[in-house]
Amino acid sequence: MTMDGTLLKKYCYKAGFLVIFLLFLFSTNNIVYAQELFFTYIGATIIGGTNSISYEGWVDNKQSTIDSNGAVYGGGLIACIFVRQFAGEFSLTYMQYTSDSKPDVSVSHPVAAVKGKYFYPLHAVFQPGIAVGLYLDLPPASSSYDGGAGGTIAVCSAFTLSSEIKMLIDIYAQYGSFGMGESSTKKESGIALSVVYKMGRL
């Protein structure tokens, strides 16, 4: 995948939006007191689900809209910061998207995502919650792909397996742009399973 000046600017704008959102997550000092401890966790995540792509572009020498359905799966690294019932999360994964349409819009590429989470203090071991966030498709891709970005919502839960280890489960839905064709969009839903280890506190 090659990047010209226009594409580079597009990625910079999207990356800047993600950075601003991440800074907002960790600057909400009105939510927590200054003396609160921020616990950091690092681990691995695996993701699986389905995607629905609305492809708009040239097909057989004419402008067309093609609907494509397929599977999505992948995995990677995840980092979290917990304070009280709140958490900020960053993940970097490599994802594969399959397609059942012609033209074939299958593609694989890295994805960066940030989420803000709230967990209800139901039990010391199990805490249900909700999450909102943003994602950004990154190069390199397995085929010609101009990148994409969008939003995420999730019903999530945290399981405290020990004083050092947590398991996180997200049932999520995403919507955003898709980097093939013109004004193409993507819907995605699935489940993410993560195991993280406490590295320390801030």
N, C-alpha and C positions, 0 to 999 in steps of 0.2 A: 504494500500500500504506500503510495507516494502522497506527499502533502505539499500543495502549492500555497501561495501567500494567503489566498482567501480562506482555504481550509484551516490553515494555522491560526488565523484570526478567530475563526469560529470556535476552535478548541480553546483558545485563550479566553474568549468571552465566557464559555461554559465553565471552564476551570475557575475563573474569577468568581462566578456566581456561587460555585460550590465552596470556595474559600470563605466568601462573605457569610454564607449560611453556617459554616463550621465555626467561624469566629463568633457568630451570634449565639450558637449553642453554649459556648464556654465563657460568654461574657454576661450571663444572666445572674449577676450578683444579687439582684433583688429577690431571687428565689431561695438562695442558700446563704447562710451566714459565712463570713470570711474565715472563721475558725474551723469550718467543716473540713473533713479529710476526703480527698479525692483518691479512690483506689483504682489502680491501673491493671488491666488484664490484657493478655495477648494469647491468641490461639488460632484454630483452624475452623473453617466453615465449609459445608457442602450444600449445594442448592439443586433443586429439581422442580420442574413444573411444566406449564404449557404456555405457548405464545400464539397470538393472533396478529398477523401483520396485514395492514392495508397498503398495498404497493400501488403507487401512482407513477406512471411513466410510459415510455414508448414500448409497445408490444406489437410485433408484426406490422411495423411501420405506421402505427396509429396510437394516439394517447388512450390509455386504458387504466382502469382500476382493478387490481387483482387482489382477492382475499386469500391469504395463506395461513394455514394452521400447522403447528408442529410442536416439538418438545424443546425444552431448554434445560441444560444441566451444566454443572461446573463446580468449581471450588477454589479456595484460596486462603488468604490470611485475614484475620480480623483483630482489631484493637478496640478496647472499651475503657471508658472512665466512668466509674460509679460514684455517686454522692447522694446519700439518703436514698430516696426512691427514684432518682433520676439517673439517666445514663446517656452518654454520648458515644456513638459507635462509628468507626471507620472500617471499611473492608476493601480489599483489592483482590478480585477474583478473575479467573479466566473462564469465559462462558461460551457454550456451543448452542447455536440456534438452528434447528432443522426446519425444513419447508416441504409442503406437499403440493406446491403450485409450479406452474410454468409461466414466466421464467422462475428458475430456482433462486430463492432469496436466502438460502442457507449461508450462515456466516459464523465465524468464531473470532473472539477478540477479548481483551481485558476490559473490566468494568470497575470503576471506582464509585463508592457509594458512602454517603453519610446519613445517619439517622439520629433523631432525638427520641428517647424512650421514657415513659413513665410506668413504674410498676406499683401496683396496689399492694400494700403490706398485709396480705392475707395470712401468710404462714412463714415461718422461718426457713422452710425448705422450698416452698412453691409460691411464686408471686406472678400473677397474671398482669398484663399491661397492654399498652398501645404504643404505636410508633409512627412517626412521619419522617420523611427524608427525601433526598435527591440522589440521582445516579448519573454517571457520565460514562459513555462509551469511549474507550481509548484505543489508539493504534498500538501495535500493528494488527491488521485484520487479515483473515485468510483469503479474502477476495476484495474487490473494489468496494469500499465502504467509506462514506463521508462522515461517520460518527453520529451520535445521537445523545439525547439527554431527556430526563423527565422526572416525575415524582413517584414516591412510594408511600403507601400506607400499609400498616400491618397490625394484626393481633399477635401479641408476643407473650412469652412466658420465660421466667428464669428459675432454674432449679439449682439450689445450692447443694452440691454433691459432697463438699468438704469445706474446711476453712480456706482452702486455696483454689478450689475448682468450681466453676459454674458451667451449667449447660443451658444454652439459649435456643429457643425455638420460635421462629417467626412464620406465621401464615400471612403471605403478603400479596398485594396487587400493585402493578406498576402501569403507568401510561406515559408515553413520550414519543419523540421523533425517531424515525428509522432512517439510516443513512444510505438507502438505495432509492433510485428513482427521484421523483419530485414531490415534496410535501407528504412523504410516506409516514405512517404512524405505526406504533406497536403497542399492543396490550399484552401484559404478562401476569401470570399468577402462579403461585407455587409455595413451597415450604423450604426454609433454610434451617439447618441444624448446625450449631456451633458449640465447641467446647473451648473454654478459655481458662487460663491459669493466672493467678494473681502474681504480678511482678513487683508490686510495691505500692507506695502511696505518695501523693504530692502534697 
